[in-house]
Amino acid sequence: MFGKLSDYSQDGQIVTLCYEKQSVYLHVLTDEIINIFVAYATKDHRSKAIEGDKEQKVAFTVEKAAKSSTFHAKRTTDGCEVMLTTSALICCIYDDFKLDFYDRDGNLLCADYRGKRIPRFTLQESFIEFIKKEGHDVDLSGSTDYPVQCVKVLDKGDCIYGLGDKTGPLNKRSYEYENWNSDIPDPHEDSFKSLYKSIPFFITLKEKGVYGIFYDNTFKSYFNFGKENDGYYSFGSDSGNLDYYFIGGDSMPKIVENYTYLTGRAPLPQKWTLGYHQSRWGYDSEETFRDIAGRLRDNRIPCDAIHFDIDYMEQYKVFTWNRERFDNPKTLIADFKKQGIKTVTIVDPGVKVEKGYSVYEEGLENDYYAKTPTGDTYVNAVWPGDAVYPDFGSPAVRTWWGSLFSFYTELGVAGIWNDMNEPASFNGPLPDDIVFTDEDRSSTHAEMHNVYGHNMAKATYEGWKNLTGKRPFVITRACYGGSQKYAVAWTGDNQSLWSHLRMAIPQQCNLGLSGMAYIGTDIGGFGADTTPELLARWVQVGCFSPLFRNHCAKGSMNQEPWLFGEEVLSIYRKYVKLRYSLLPYFYDLCRVCEQTGLPVIRPLVLHYENDINVRNLNDEFLVGESLLVAPVVDQGVTKRLVYLPEGIWYDYWTHEKYEGGQYYPADAPLSVCPLYVKAGAVLPKAPDQMYVDEIVNPKLILEVWPGIGSYVHYRDNGEDFAYRNGAYNEYLFENRDDGNLIIKKLHEGYEDYPKITLCRPVSQDI
Ligand code: GLC
């Protein structure tokens, strides 16, 4: 298809490969990141995920390969025409645009696939009508040839992680997926190809070596990770350019660090956002909200935020408040504030078509909505009925939208929840040719669909930041690569199903590996009716999610924790309190994330990639490096097998000591979520509080576990950006084998703790 490599040239860090039929550009961004670009659709290279110039000055060589050249004697590179070498990677370039990537030790990381594609399954045409008769879906997978695509070798043992919020197991090998942001209210199944988010980043962990690929194409895209054939995998799209980043690094954390270097990192959130959030679609009056807040406090359930779903609006019009059901929202929000409860309001993108409605009119006058190809404002429908879609790809629209949030800031609202931003549409899908803007040029729905939520989140984040000067708290349902810079996310409309509780673990772990570090699921399940047992088990998983929110659907059973009897209430309280005690640890993890991109919730494979026992582990996860959670995710189960990776681990509850690298049976009655602490850990903890900063300048409790370890703890005002100018403290805690804990100040720029108390659950064996 590309033909022979006829020539190549270098301009700065861009190498142009001239093939007979098409040129290819390799841009060396860092020693470990190389962009591969084929301008099929547009000449200009632009990204909606990557902002700013990511090129670092790198010394690399490009040279004609000697015939039959070898390197490190490990692998011959016969036929290789040109070799590009950085301090970390070697890229062997062949005719017909075949590229193979090696690490500097000569281990082959990733080879382009050369053979004929042989789908292992194709459905006979004659069966199709026959099968459909009983209502079966006919899945014609196998036909995976796309206008833009890349096919790479899949080696025996390769595992694939990431790709955002996709359903199914942690390891995506043998599955296929699509990136097309979709609002799907049906119960999410392992067989689903897409959900709300499109994050075209995945990590391939090999028996030896690891790499990542960020495939930066916003059109409808397809990923077939060996389902078509176990010997190769492919990624491709309906249109756009072939534009991908090969990401090297010596470990999985390094790959995540590199990916988030490229697309950005989740910024440090306000501290209160890490508290507990209560929500329900259906809380629809001032009285109900006051009642919920009162019951949270009466039942001693710590809580920092209550969410206002669409029912607070007047006829589902964004930037309005229903004054019949809410006498005075400003007073309500202020009263909540006095109780230590913040208000978060939902804001959807669909603007109601209504003459005289100021937001609608203003957008219309300024041409801010998406249009039909013939130039009319495009109308579809969402909650308010007929609605128009702000064209968030336009900087002017983002600025306008951002400024509208003064409506909420003046009322005292503390955070915004962006929903329905796939964008959802009740009158059928938006046609591909609806006209949207991509910054400075006209574009189409086909290209902008997958970044609609991303751009909406960006508009909200920037508007909020301008208005308040605080770290914006924006929740989004739809995402693209890089959305972590602007918003936190939840996994959308799950259901009160055990299978969805099970799914919460791989789904959140993969989101975390894909840059979305601050995430959560609707605790208890959104759709369908929860059960007391399911809710009790869900809070045991949910209390470790950065976004810790109980939310459910109108029409489903209420699921506030006090509705299920004393046992469930006290279990619920126990885990919310556990979370509150660990808030300094969670906040530290957010700080680490801002610096390295490492997520809060991590699959074990992230830190133990050489341990084959964790490569397919779907029912355990790490919180940072020190805590291992092995929740019960099945009805009626009160014992489970737990795998502990290498090292010494302690049972958090019983303090029993375990040697890692083995499986252990764990007792898990309804009130117990098996939880383990790594030897040498220092866990920074907070005293009991009903909400963040209920105690002004609380003391710090250091829970010191036996073993050797060191830990960096971070502290600032938890609210604004002063920390970026040095207004923070950083402490180093060294847990020594002589039983001493040494405390050093690494940075001083904020007030000190009034007191630091040590607590040793187990005495150090010296
Ligand atoms: C969508 C959201 C859900 C919300 C509902 C009503 O289904 O995913 O969280 O409650 O809309 O706004």
Boltz pocket constraint, residues with backbone or C-beta under 6 A from the ligand:
constraints:
  - pocket:
      binder: B
      contacts: [[A, 280], [A, 281], [A, 309], [A, 310], [A, 346], [A, 419], [A, 420], [A, 477], [A, 492], [A, 493], [A, 526], [A, 551], [A, 552], [A, 553]]
      max_distance: 6.0
